[in-house]
Structures are given as C-alpha cells and as structure tokens.
C-alpha cells in the first residue's frame, strides 16, 4: 500500500513537470513572442521609427535644398488610402523658394516613393520647427525681440536662452493680395512660463522672405 502511494506521488510530480514545461514552451519561446508582438496593422498610427524612416526616404530627392533651408519637411503622417493594405506614409515638404507643397507617399514595405504631388497655394498648418523659426525671426527684431525678452525675464526670473523655451502656437496667415497671398506667413501666439500670453496678434512672420511684419488696424 505504501509503494502504491509513493508511485502515485512520483507519477503526479512528473505530470506537473511536463505540464509546466509545455506551458513555458508555448508562451515563452521566440516564436510565440513574435506572434504576440507582431508589427503594426495597416490602420495603426505610424511608429516613431516608421515616421523617421519615411521622412528620410521622402527627403532624399531634395536633400541638398533641405540643407540650405529652402525646403522644409513639415511632418509625416499615415497614408489613409482605403484601397491600399500596405503600410504607407505621407510626407509633407514645403519649398520656400517657389512656395509649393510637395506630398510624397512612401511604401514602408519596400522603402520607395510610390506617389508624388506638387501644388501651389496650399498652406497646411505650420510645423513645430516653423513655429520656432518664426519666433527666432521675431526675437531678431530689435524692438519686438527686446520686448519679448523683457517679459520672459519677468515671468521666468531669468533671461531667455532660445526661442524653443517659449510656449508657441502658430497659425497660417493668408491675404487675398500682397506677399502673404502666396508666401508662407505665420501668426504666433506666445505663452510665458507664468501662463501669461503676450499680445502678438499684430505680428506676422513671412517664412518665405524671412521677414517680420506688423499689421496696422
């Protein structure tokens, strides 16, 4: 009777060991992990790596003009074409030389540009880099820049080191006639560290000409 009890205990222990090993194998092997952590589906947002890679591919044809500041990569977003199942991204590039917007669609699977459109008179929202550039131009203005630096020092208790330290929001400004009818012009809203907003409603920055204008009204 004692032998039967010991034998049953040994068999039960072996069964538990086999079951645990099967569980470990099914859930912890690289094959199982790759199944659980598969890549993004066609409708998922772009990953940071996908956005970076798409930007590099899309800017390759205009790399030289981008280095000189004539062309700016505004942003990269997922391509929402409903008839395409592959992962694609749309990169928006603005040419300040002729004020044109180029949209290049990148197939992330083969790493190629599969579509390109170019238009003039189209003004998408400003990018974060453009907001900072517009603020830099305003700060370079002797009168306007001095006023912003003075107000920032009051709010922060120290001197402003760079335009990137300002709370910035830019909106496209367009006119029916004049330079801002074709140029890329931005109105800036500036927030200081204490939450106060500066009155910059009359300031317009022409990014195409790299000039600052003050509206009269």
C-alpha positions, 0 to 999 in steps of 0.5 A: 500500500505504501509503494502504491502511494509513493508511485502515485506521488512520483507519477503526479510530480512528473505530470506537473513537470511536463505540464509546466514545461509545455506551458513555458514552451508555448508562451515563452519561446521566440516564436510565440513572442513574435506572434504576440508582438507582431508589427503594426496593422495597416490602420495603426498610427505610424511608429516613431521609427516608421515616421523617421524612416519615411521622412528620410526616404521622402527627403532624399530627392531634395536633400541638398535644398533641405540643407540650405533651408529652402525646403522644409519637411513639415511632418509625416503622417499615415497614408489613409488610402482605403484601397491600399493594405500596405503600410504607407506614409505621407510626407509633407515638404514645403519649398520656400523658394517657389512656395509649393507643397510637395506630398510624397507617399512612401511604401514602408514595405519596400522603402520607395516613393510610390506617389508624388504631388506638387501644388501651389497655394496650399498652406497646411498648418505650420510645423513645430520647427516653423513655429520656432523659426518664426519666433527666432525671426521675431526675437531678431527684431530689435524692438519686438525681440527686446520686448519679448525678452523683457517679459520672459525675464519677468515671468521666468526670473531669468533671461531667455536662452532660445526661442524653443523655451517659449510656449508657441502656437502658430497659425497660417496667415493668408491675404487675398493680395500682397506677399502673404497671398502666396508666401508662407506667413505665420501668426504666433501666439506666445505663452510665458512660463507664468501662463501669461500670453503676450499680445502678438496678434499684430505680428506676422512672420513671412517664412518665405522672405524671412521677414517680420511684419506688423499689421496696422488696424 
